[in-house]
Amino acid sequence: MSHFAVPRPTSQDRGRAAPEPAQAAAPVIRLRDVVFGYSPDRDVLRGVSLEIQAGEAVGLVGANGSGKTTLLHLLSGLLAPRSGSVEVLGKARRPKDFDEILGRVGLLFQDSDDQLFCPTVAEDVAFGPLNQGRSRREVAELVTRTLEELGLRGYENRVTYRLSGGEKRLVALATVLAMEPAALLLDEPTSGLDEAAAERVVSVLTRLPQAKLIVSHDRPLLRRICRRLVALEDGRLREVREF
């Protein structure tokens, strides 16, 4: 039986630095000891820390008024923390820093009327990609593909304000997905949807590869989409071990 000899290090090898181990990729989203309040005498968030890796879906629960929407607004640059850091896509960011990653963080507002402002569905869905600098041909393809994915084919020329609440919810989600974000922040994504439409949204979200933070009171929905659940209580996050 032959054996492979282990080569002895030479003098040249001894002077050569050993290769550094590969570093793990930074989380897509990282909060470090974030404190925030709308008034100086009352903090809504009191030292919140959270990490979300690429491709990870995390559910966020908490009582009404606990600060869930505030947390999403901090992560999308609509608010700035009083202290602590908000890191998105590998960089600590203040609100002005989000301009350089326009559309890379997609926020679905709790109220769809806050998200829709163009006359027609196609114009609303096209607005974000056009502002990202994409060509009109590419945007037209994105609009068609995104609406079809959400079961909204044929809605392109529908007047937005005449849609039902559930239809507005789906169009608002389409405006977010059309920008092909790296991270999705979803505030009650199935609110106001009937069972069939909610099932369509769950099916889409389950397939999407982006990092996701999903606020919902619907725990069965979160179980289907998320591998991890965190709860916001008294201004702090805690991991929910079983949900």
Residue, then its C-alpha position, 0 to 999 in steps of 0.5 A: m500500500s502506498h502512502f502520500a507523504v505530507p510535504r515539509p514546509t520550506s523556508q519560503d513557505r514559513g515566510r508566507a502568510a497563511p490564507e485568511p478564512a473566508q468571511a461570512a456575508a454581512p446581514v442584509i439588515r442589522l439593528r444595533d441597540v436602536v432607541f427611538g421616540y416621537s417625543p423626548d420623554r417617551d421612547v417607543l423603541r428602547g435598545v432594539s437589536l436584530e439581524i436578518q440574513a440574505g434570504e431569511a424571512v422573519g415575522l414581527v408581532g406585537a400589540n397595536g402601538s408597540g412600534k412595529t410600523t416605526l421599526l419598518h420606517l427606521l429600516s427604510g430611511l423614513l425615520a432616524p434613530r435617536s441612538g444606535s445604528v441601522e445597517v442595511l446592505g452592509k452599511a450603517r445608514r441615516p435617512k439621506d444614505f438611503d438615496e443611494i439604494l433607491g428601491r433596494v429596500g421595498l416597504l409595503f405600507q399598512d395603508s395602501d392609499d399611502q402608496l398609490f398616487c398615479p392615475t392608473v395601475a400600470e403607472d403606479v407599478a412603473f413609477g419605482p423602476l423608472n426612477q431607478g433609471r430603467s429603460r421604458r421597455e424593461v419597465a413595461e416588461l416588469v409591469t406585465r410580469t409583476l401584475e401577472e404574478l399577483g393575478l392582476r393581468g388586465y388591470e394595467n389601465r384600471v383607475t387606481y382609486r376605483l379599486s376595492g381595498g383588496e385590489k389596492r393591496l395587491v397593486a401596492l405590493a406590485t409597486v414594491l416587487a417591481m423594483e426588485p428589492a434586496a429586502l422586503l419590509l411588509d406591514e400586514p401584507t394580507s390585510g383586507l384581502d379575501e381568502a383567494a387573494a391572500e393565498r396568492v400573496v402567501s404563495v408569491l412571498t414564499r417563493l421570493p428569495q429576498a430577505k423579508l421582515i413581515v408584520s402581521h397579526d396572522r400567526p398561521l400566515l407567518r408560520r407558512i412564510c417565516r422560519r423565525l418570529v420576533a415579538l416587540e414588547d415594551g420597546r424591546l425585541r425578543e425571540v419567540r421560540e415556538f410559534 
